[in-house]
Structures are given as C-alpha cells and as structure tokens.
Amino acid sequence: MTDSFHAIGFIARLCAVALVIAASSAAANAQDAATAASNDADAALKARLAAELRATVATLAESGAFGNASVDQVHLDVAVPAQRVSDLGLLIDSASDRRDGVRVLGVTPGEQAQKMGVRGGDLIVAVNTASLAQRERAAMELRRIVDALPESASVSLDVVRDGQPLTLHGVVTSRRLPPMRLIIGDASSSTSSTNATSAEADACGRISDFDVAPRQQQLHGARVLSIDGRAAGPTTSHVFRVSAGAHTLEVGERIDARYLSFNDRQRQAGSPTGSKTLQVDVPPNTTLLVAARLNADKQREWQHAAYWDPVVWKTADERCR
C-alpha cells in the first residue's frame, strides 16, 4: 500500500511538472507570437510609409521642385519635433478665397466634426465666437484657433446651412505625433549643417525655427538668419546642425500682421536690419526650438522693435548624428 501511495505521489509530481512545462511553453509561444505580430506591424507600417514617401517625392520631381539638379545632387534633411495635433476631422475648401467663411467639403467618419453634426456644404462663419468672415486665409485662422485650444476644451462652430444659422458644440481631441526626421538623397551633400564636421558628430545639437510655437503663450514664428555670422543655410531649411556649445544667432520675426497695432512701414523702420541677436548654449544631442515672443506690454512700441524678442521656447532630446 505504501508503495502504491509513493507511486501515486510520484505520478502526481510528474503531472505537475508537465503542467508547468506546458504553461511555460504556451507563454513562450504567446510571447513569440506577440513579437512576430509586432514585427509584422512595424514592417507593414514601414512599407506603407515608404510607398507614400515615394509617391510624394515622385510628385515633387514631376512638378519640377528639384529643378535641374541630378539625382545625386538632391538632398533634403527635414526634421520635425514632437508635437500635439488637434483635428476635428474637417475637410475644408482652403483653395478658394471666400469672404463669407470657410466651406466644408466633408467630414471624416467618427471624428469630432461628425459628432458635432457638421455636414458637407456647411459654411463655417465663426469658431468660438471668433468670426471667420471677411478674413484673409480664414481656413488657416480656423486651424490656428483649434490648435491653440487645450485637450478636451469646448469648441463651438457657427455655421450656415441652407441659409439658416446654427451653432454646433463639441470638444477638442488631439493626438501626439513623435519627432520625425527624414533624409532624402546623399547626406554628404548637405548644405544646411553649420559648424559641424564628422569629427564633431558625437558632440552636436540642432537649432530649429520650425513654427509649432503656441500662440496662446504669445509665441510666434521666427527665422534663423545666421549662426555665428554665417548664413543659416537654404531658405527651405528649418533645422540646422551645430556643434555643442555657445552660438550667436541672428533671428528675424514672422509675426502675423493681425497681432500688431502698427503698419508695415513702422514695422520696418523699427528694425532696419529686420533681426535681433540671440545667444544660445546648445547641449549635445538636443534640439533648441526658436520663436519670436510678442511682448504684450509693448505691442504698440514699434521703435527699436521693442514689441518682440527672440527666445528659445522649447528644447527636445534628439540624438545628433
């Protein structure tokens, strides 16, 4: 009898061990399957992105955007910092210069505009009571106002539908986009690098005037004109690689005229050079985002361009290669 109990106990232990091994094997298989699925998703995303980029580059080439440059002379280095994007899901007619508002061509299914009740054919005449009628670039103004709203903020659209005014209400939803860097062509032909050599590649950073500055913080577009007395690169460049350390920037403002209380003649007279100096210290593997800060207490002081100052409004960790 004792031997029988020992045998039963031994068999039970063997079964328990087998169950543990089976469970471990199942978990390992599940992990392998999850890893394979993740790799497949990454590969599919990369393939889709590559296909869309090829189509975009083909369109640029066909339109003559690259001029007469040969293939081995083409170089584009596009860098965009991480940013928050608000999207109501509106497809609007931004091509026509309407004076009575912004025409809706359609809405994205399931997005906020559809939930608010916006329909194709609606004419948006105001957003959060800010009129879009009798404005130049009304579509851009609509985008600017929505982008400036914080996550989950209330938004209202005054629309005209079949001749009848309506007010539609909803909330702002947004998504975060990761930082992006795209290099097209031969990197060795780049002309947008400043004070950087291959020997300095491990101790470099970047300066960016890409305009994603929040207007609600009185921050506006700026343009880096020169770095340490040298031109900052082609006018199409918005990100400039520099050696880590101190640099002197010449920065021009790109503040929309509607934010100013004086005319362009006074604006130009206030700053004959059109720029101001900004001293920066660039840490390694860091991107400094430059903007023009509108000084709210000096908005009427065009003399000596007192109404604005160049600032570094954000830094982003980004490996410099």
Sequence and secondary structure as in RCSB ss.txt:
>XXXX:A:sequence
MTDSFHAIGFIARLCAVALVIAASSAAANAQDAATAASNDADAALKARLAAELRATVATLAESGAFGNASVDQVH
LDVAVPAQRVSDLGLLIDSASDRRDGVRVLGVTPGEQAQKMGVRGGDLIVAVNTASLAQRERAAMELRRIVDALP
ESASVSLDVVRDGQPLTLHGVVTSRRLPPMRLIIGDASSSTSSTNATSAEADACGRISDFDVAPRQQQLHGARVL
SIDGRAAGPTTSHVFRVSAGAHTLEVGERIDARYLSFNDRQRQAGSPTGSKTLQVDVPPNTTLLVAARLNADKQR
EWQHAAYWDPVVWKTADERCR
>XXXX:A:secstr
 HHHHHHHHHHHHHHHHHHHHHHHHHHHHHHHHHHHHHHHHHHHHHHHHHHHHHHHHHHHHHTTTTTT  GGG E
EEEEE  EEEE   EEE  SS  SS EEEEEE TTSHHHHHT  TT EEEEETTEE TT TTHHHHHHHHHHHS 
TT EEEEEEEETTEEEEEEEE  EEEE  EEEEEE GGG   B S  GGGGGGEEEEE  S   GGGTEEEEEEE
EETTEE S TT  EEEEESEEEEEEEEEE  GGG SS HHHHHHH TTS EEEEEEE TTEEEEEEEEE GGGTT
 TGGGTTEEEEEEEEEE    
